[in-house]
Amino acid sequence: MSSAESLLVQQTFEQIEQELGAGMVPRIFQLLELQPMLLFHLWGQFRATILHGNLPRVLKEMIGLVVATATQCEYVQKVHLHSLSLQGMDENALEAVRRGDYGTEAIGTMARRNALRFAALTTATRAAYGSSKDDANWQQLRQQTAEALEVTNLEEEEKFEMIATVALFEQICTVANLLELDPSQP
C-alpha cells in the first residue's frame, strides 16, 4: 500500500470515529484497511446515507435493524442496537423492532412505524424476487411495498433516502453475513 493510501485509510478511520460518535471504527470498515478505495466508498456511502439527509439518523438506523433482522445479520443487529441505545432509543421499542411489531406505539409516531413496515416489505420483496418462481407472489409483494411507501407520506427526496437506506443495509448485511462477522466484535 502506498503512503497516500495509508494516509487515506488513517484519515477515513479518524473520520469514522468522530462522526459515528462511538469512539471506535466498526469491524466492517476495519476489514477494508487493505482496500482503501473500497473503504472510502463504503464509508462515503454510509456517511451520505445514514449521517446526512432529511430523515433522522435514528429512523435510518432502525431501518437498518429491520433489514438486519430480516436477513439474519447478527453483526449489524448488534452494532445498531448498541448505536440506537446510545442515541437514547427505548429498549421496548428496540425489542419491538426486532420482533417485527411495527404497530406498537413504543416505536414512536405513525410515520416512523409506516417507514419500518415499508423497510420490512422491501426486504421481503427483494428476497422473494431472488428466490421465488411464483411471479404472482412477487408481484403482490411489490404492490404492497409500493402502497407501504405511499402511506409513509414522505416527500419524494425522503422516499429516495429511505430506499437508499434499505439498499445500503442490505449491502452491509450481505457483506457481514458472507464474511461471518462475529457480532461480539463490533
C-alpha positions in Angstrom: 0.0 0.0 0.0 1.3 3.4 -0.9 1.8 6.2 1.6 -1.0 8.1 0.1 -3.3 5.1 0.5 -2.2 4.7 4.1 -2.9 8.3 4.8 -6.4 7.9 3.2 -7.1 4.9 5.4 -5.9 6.8 8.6 -8.0 9.9 7.7 -11.0 7.8 7.0 -10.7 5.8 10.3 -10.4 9.1 12.2 -13.5 10.5 10.4 -15.4 7.3 11.2 -14.5 7.5 14.9 -15.5 11.2 15.1 -18.7 11.1 13.1 -20.2 7.9 14.4 -19.7 9.1 17.9 -18.9 5.6 19.2 -15.2 6.2 19.7 -14.3 3.2 17.5 -14.2 2.0 13.9 -16.7 -0.8 13.3 -15.1 -4.0 12.2 -16.7 -4.0 8.8 -14.7 -0.8 8.0 -11.5 -2.1 9.6 -11.6 -5.1 7.3 -11.3 -2.8 4.3 -8.0 -1.3 5.6 -6.1 -3.1 2.8 -8.6 -1.9 0.2 -8.5 1.9 0.7 -10.8 2.8 -2.2 -13.4 0.3 -1.1 -13.2 1.6 2.5 -13.5 5.1 1.2 -16.5 4.1 -0.9 -18.4 2.2 1.7 -17.8 4.8 4.4 -18.8 7.6 2.0 -22.0 5.7 1.1 -22.8 5.1 4.8 -21.9 8.7 5.8 -24.0 10.2 3.0 -27.0 7.9 3.5 -27.1 7.5 7.3 -25.4 10.5 8.8 -26.8 13.1 6.4 -30.0 13.8 4.6 -33.5 14.8 5.7 -34.6 11.7 7.6 -33.4 11.4 11.2 -30.4 9.1 11.8 -32.4 7.2 14.4 -35.1 6.2 11.9 -32.4 5.2 9.4 -30.6 3.0 11.9 -34.0 1.5 12.9 -34.5 0.6 9.3 -31.0 -1.0 9.4 -32.2 -3.1 12.3 -35.3 -4.1 10.4 -33.1 -5.2 7.4 -30.6 -6.9 9.7 -33.3 -8.9 11.4 -34.9 -9.9 8.1 -31.5 -11.0 6.7 -30.5 -12.7 10.0 -27.4 -10.4 10.2 -26.4 -10.6 13.9 -23.4 -8.4 13.3 -25.5 -5.4 12.1 -28.2 -6.1 14.6 -25.7 -5.8 17.5 -23.9 -2.7 16.1 -27.1 -0.8 15.5 -28.9 -2.0 18.7 -25.9 -0.5 20.6 -25.9 2.7 18.5 -29.6 3.2 18.9 -29.2 2.6 22.7 -26.5 5.3 22.8 -28.9 7.7 21.0 -31.5 7.1 23.7 -33.8 4.7 22.0 -36.1 2.9 24.4 -35.3 -0.8 24.9 -39.0 -1.7 24.5 -39.1 0.0 21.1 -35.9 -1.8 20.0 -37.3 -5.2 21.1 -40.5 -4.4 19.1 -38.5 -3.7 16.0 -36.5 -6.9 16.4 -39.8 -8.8 16.8 -41.3 -7.1 13.7 -44.0 -5.5 15.8 -44.2 -2.2 13.9 -47.7 -1.4 15.2 -46.7 -0.7 18.8 -46.7 2.9 19.9 -43.4 2.2 21.7 -41.7 2.7 18.3 -43.0 6.2 18.1 -45.0 8.1 15.5 -47.2 6.6 12.9 -44.8 7.9 10.3 -41.9 6.0 11.9 -44.0 2.8 12.1 -45.0 3.1 8.5 -41.4 3.6 7.5 -40.4 0.4 9.3 -43.2 -1.5 7.7 -42.0 -0.3 4.3 -38.4 -1.4 5.1 -39.7 -4.9 6.1 -41.8 -5.2 3.0 -38.9 -4.0 0.8 -36.6 -6.6 2.2 -39.2 -9.4 1.8 -40.0 -8.3 -1.8 -36.3 -8.4 -2.8 -35.9 -11.8 -1.2 -39.0 -13.1 -3.0 -37.7 -11.7 -6.3 -34.4 -13.5 -5.9 -35.8 -16.9 -4.8 -39.3 -17.3 -5.9 -40.5 -18.8 -9.1 -44.0 -17.6 -8.2 -44.3 -14.4 -10.2 -47.8 -13.7 -8.8 -46.4 -13.7 -5.2 -43.6 -11.4 -6.1 -46.0 -9.0 -7.9 -48.3 -9.0 -4.9 -45.4 -8.1 -2.6 -44.2 -5.5 -5.0 -47.6 -3.9 -4.9 -47.8 -4.0 -1.1 -44.4 -2.4 -0.9 -45.4 0.4 -3.3 -48.5 1.0 -1.2 -46.4 1.0 2.0 -44.1 3.6 0.6 -47.1 5.9 -0.3 -48.6 5.7 3.3 -45.3 7.0 4.7 -46.4 10.4 3.5 -42.8 11.4 2.9 -41.6 13.9 0.3 -40.1 12.4 -2.9 -36.5 13.1 -1.8 -37.2 11.5 1.6 -38.6 8.4 -0.1 -35.4 8.1 -2.2 -33.4 8.5 1.0 -35.4 5.7 2.7 -35.0 3.4 -0.3 -31.2 4.1 -0.3 -31.1 3.3 3.4 -32.7 -0.1 2.9 -30.4 -0.8 0.0 -27.3 0.2 1.9 -28.2 -2.0 4.9 -28.9 -4.9 2.6 -25.4 -4.5 1.1 -23.8 -4.2 4.5 -25.7 -7.3 5.8 -24.7 -9.3 2.7 -21.0 -8.5 3.4 -21.3 -9.1 7.1 -23.1 -12.4 6.6 -20.8 -13.7 3.9 -17.7 -12.8 5.9 -19.4 -14.3 9.0 -18.5 -11.3 11.1 -18.6 -12.1 14.8 -21.3 -9.9 16.5 -19.2 -10.0 19.7 -16.6 -8.0 17.8 -18.4 -4.9 16.5 
